[in-house]
Amino acid sequence: MCSKLGSHFQTFWTWITTWQSWV
């Protein structure tokens, strides 16, 4: 579960970084 949560968090963080670069 911890590994799965980490993977989900990484995807979320990548989306945040991409959104910030757009803005």
mmCIF file of the N, C-alpha and C atoms, coordinates in Angstrom:
data_MODEL
# 
_entry.id   MODEL 
# 
loop_
_atom_site.group_PDB 
_atom_site.id 
_atom_site.type_symbol 
_atom_site.label_atom_id 
_atom_site.label_alt_id 
_atom_site.label_comp_id 
_atom_site.label_asym_id 
_atom_site.label_entity_id 
_atom_site.label_seq_id 
_atom_site.pdbx_PDB_ins_code 
_atom_site.Cartn_x 
_atom_site.Cartn_y 
_atom_site.Cartn_z 
_atom_site.occupancy 
_atom_site.B_iso_or_equiv 
_atom_site.pdbx_formal_charge 
_atom_site.auth_seq_id 
_atom_site.auth_comp_id 
_atom_site.auth_asym_id 
_atom_site.auth_atom_id 
_atom_site.pdbx_PDB_model_num 
ATOM 1  N N  . MET A 1 1  ? 0.845 -1.198 0.000   1.00 0.00 ? 1  MET A N  1 
ATOM 2  C CA . MET A 1 1  ? 0.000 0.000  0.000   1.00 0.00 ? 1  MET A CA 1 
ATOM 3  C C  . MET A 1 1  ? 0.886 1.257  0.000   1.00 0.00 ? 1  MET A C  1 
ATOM 4  N N  . CYS A 1 2  ? 1.948 1.208  0.782   1.00 0.00 ? 2  CYS A N  1 
ATOM 5  C CA . CYS A 1 2  ? 2.831 2.366  0.861   1.00 0.00 ? 2  CYS A CA 1 
ATOM 6  C C  . CYS A 1 2  ? 3.422 2.677  -0.513  1.00 0.00 ? 2  CYS A C  1 
ATOM 7  N N  . SER A 1 3  ? 3.806 1.609  -1.231  1.00 0.00 ? 3  SER A N  1 
ATOM 8  C CA . SER A 1 3  ? 4.380 1.794  -2.561  1.00 0.00 ? 3  SER A CA 1 
ATOM 9  C C  . SER A 1 3  ? 3.345 2.379  -3.511  1.00 0.00 ? 3  SER A C  1 
ATOM 10 N N  . LYS A 1 4  ? 2.103 1.885  -3.381  1.00 0.00 ? 4  LYS A N  1 
ATOM 11 C CA . LYS A 1 4  ? 1.034 2.369  -4.253  1.00 0.00 ? 4  LYS A CA 1 
ATOM 12 C C  . LYS A 1 4  ? 0.734 3.838  -3.965  1.00 0.00 ? 4  LYS A C  1 
ATOM 13 N N  . LEU A 1 5  ? 0.748 4.200  -2.691  1.00 0.00 ? 5  LEU A N  1 
ATOM 14 C CA . LEU A 1 5  ? 0.485 5.580  -2.298  1.00 0.00 ? 5  LEU A CA 1 
ATOM 15 C C  . LEU A 1 5  ? 1.600 6.486  -2.811  1.00 0.00 ? 5  LEU A C  1 
ATOM 16 N N  . GLY A 1 6  ? 2.828 6.018  -2.728  1.00 0.00 ? 6  GLY A N  1 
ATOM 17 C CA . GLY A 1 6  ? 3.966 6.799  -3.199  1.00 0.00 ? 6  GLY A CA 1 
ATOM 18 C C  . GLY A 1 6  ? 3.869 7.047  -4.693  1.00 0.00 ? 6  GLY A C  1 
ATOM 19 N N  . SER A 1 7  ? 3.423 6.030  -5.432  1.00 0.00 ? 7  SER A N  1 
ATOM 20 C CA . SER A 1 7  ? 3.296 6.165  -6.879  1.00 0.00 ? 7  SER A CA 1 
ATOM 21 C C  . SER A 1 7  ? 2.220 7.183  -7.214  1.00 0.00 ? 7  SER A C  1 
ATOM 22 N N  . HIS A 1 8  ? 1.116 7.142  -6.471  1.00 0.00 ? 8  HIS A N  1 
ATOM 23 C CA . HIS A 1 8  ? 0.011 8.071  -6.706  1.00 0.00 ? 8  HIS A CA 1 
ATOM 24 C C  . HIS A 1 8  ? 0.445 9.492  -6.376  1.00 0.00 ? 8  HIS A C  1 
ATOM 25 N N  . PHE A 1 9  ? 1.209 9.643  -5.305  1.00 0.00 ? 9  PHE A N  1 
ATOM 26 C CA . PHE A 1 9  ? 1.685 10.966 -4.902  1.00 0.00 ? 9  PHE A CA 1 
ATOM 27 C C  . PHE A 1 9  ? 2.638 11.531 -5.948  1.00 0.00 ? 9  PHE A C  1 
ATOM 28 N N  . GLN A 1 10 ? 3.477 10.657 -6.525  1.00 0.00 ? 10 GLN A N  1 
ATOM 29 C CA . GLN A 1 10 ? 4.429 11.097 -7.548  1.00 0.00 ? 10 GLN A CA 1 
ATOM 30 C C  . GLN A 1 10 ? 3.684 11.610 -8.772  1.00 0.00 ? 10 GLN A C  1 
ATOM 31 N N  . THR A 1 11 ? 2.603 10.906 -9.153  1.00 0.00 ? 11 THR A N  1 
ATOM 32 C CA . THR A 1 11 ? 1.808 11.327 -10.303 1.00 0.00 ? 11 THR A CA 1 
ATOM 33 C C  . THR A 1 11 ? 1.156 12.670 -10.017 1.00 0.00 ? 11 THR A C  1 
ATOM 34 N N  . PHE A 1 12 ? 0.665 12.837 -8.789  1.00 0.00 ? 12 PHE A N  1 
ATOM 35 C CA . PHE A 1 12 ? 0.021 14.085 -8.388  1.00 0.00 ? 12 PHE A CA 1 
ATOM 36 C C  . PHE A 1 12 ? 1.022 15.238 -8.407  1.00 0.00 ? 12 PHE A C  1 
ATOM 37 N N  . TRP A 1 13 ? 2.224 14.979 -7.901  1.00 0.00 ? 13 TRP A N  1 
ATOM 38 C CA . TRP A 1 13 ? 3.251 16.015 -7.852  1.00 0.00 ? 13 TRP A CA 1 
ATOM 39 C C  . TRP A 1 13 ? 3.689 16.408 -9.259  1.00 0.00 ? 13 TRP A C  1 
ATOM 40 N N  . THR A 1 14 ? 3.748 15.406 -10.167 1.00 0.00 ? 14 THR A N  1 
ATOM 41 C CA . THR A 1 14 ? 4.126 15.679 -11.557 1.00 0.00 ? 14 THR A CA 1 
ATOM 42 C C  . THR A 1 14 ? 3.089 16.574 -12.200 1.00 0.00 ? 14 THR A C  1 
ATOM 43 N N  . TRP A 1 15 ? 1.813 16.335 -11.888 1.00 0.00 ? 15 TRP A N  1 
ATOM 44 C CA . TRP A 1 15 ? 0.731 17.154 -12.440 1.00 0.00 ? 15 TRP A CA 1 
ATOM 45 C C  . TRP A 1 15 ? 0.831 18.584 -11.919 1.00 0.00 ? 15 TRP A C  1 
ATOM 46 N N  . ILE A 1 16 ? 1.160 18.723 -10.643 1.00 0.00 ? 16 ILE A N  1 
ATOM 47 C CA . ILE A 1 16 ? 1.319 20.049 -10.034 1.00 0.00 ? 16 ILE A CA 1 
ATOM 48 C C  . ILE A 1 16 ? 2.455 20.806 -10.728 1.00 0.00 ? 16 ILE A C  1 
ATOM 49 N N  . THR A 1 17 ? 3.589 20.128 -10.929 1.00 0.00 ? 17 THR A N  1 
ATOM 50 C CA . THR A 1 17 ? 4.741 20.766 -11.563 1.00 0.00 ? 17 THR A CA 1 
ATOM 51 C C  . THR A 1 17 ? 4.409 21.201 -12.977 1.00 0.00 ? 17 THR A C  1 
ATOM 52 N N  . THR A 1 18 ? 3.681 20.353 -13.704 1.00 0.00 ? 18 THR A N  1 
ATOM 53 C CA . THR A 1 18 ? 3.307 20.681 -15.081 1.00 0.00 ? 18 THR A CA 1 
ATOM 54 C C  . THR A 1 18 ? 2.363 21.867 -15.095 1.00 0.00 ? 18 THR A C  1 
ATOM 55 N N  . TRP A 1 19 ? 1.436 21.899 -14.156 1.00 0.00 ? 19 TRP A N  1 
ATOM 56 C CA . TRP A 1 19 ? 0.473 23.001 -14.080 1.00 0.00 ? 19 TRP A CA 1 
ATOM 57 C C  . TRP A 1 19 ? 1.180 24.315 -13.766 1.00 0.00 ? 19 TRP A C  1 
ATOM 58 N N  . GLN A 1 20 ? 2.163 24.263 -12.860 1.00 0.00 ? 20 GLN A N  1 
ATOM 59 C CA . GLN A 1 20 ? 2.902 25.470 -12.498 1.00 0.00 ? 20 GLN A CA 1 
ATOM 60 C C  . GLN A 1 20 ? 3.685 25.990 -13.693 1.00 0.00 ? 20 GLN A C  1 
ATOM 61 N N  . SER A 1 21 ? 4.243 25.084 -14.496 1.00 0.00 ? 21 SER A N  1 
ATOM 62 C CA . SER A 1 21 ? 5.016 25.507 -15.659 1.00 0.00 ? 21 SER A CA 1 
ATOM 63 C C  . SER A 1 21 ? 4.098 26.173 -16.682 1.00 0.00 ? 21 SER A C  1 
ATOM 64 N N  . TRP A 1 22 ? 2.844 25.720 -16.743 1.00 0.00 ? 22 TRP A N  1 
ATOM 65 C CA . TRP A 1 22 ? 1.873 26.329 -17.659 1.00 0.00 ? 22 TRP A CA 1 
ATOM 66 C C  . TRP A 1 22 ? 1.534 27.736 -17.197 1.00 0.00 ? 22 TRP A C  1 
ATOM 67 N N  . VAL A 1 23 ? 1.390 27.897 -15.890 1.00 0.00 ? 23 VAL A N  1 
ATOM 68 C CA . VAL A 1 23 ? 1.056 29.197 -15.311 1.00 0.00 ? 23 VAL A CA 1 
ATOM 69 C C  . VAL A 1 23 ? 2.341 30.017 -15.182 1.00 0.00 ? 23 VAL A C  1 
# 
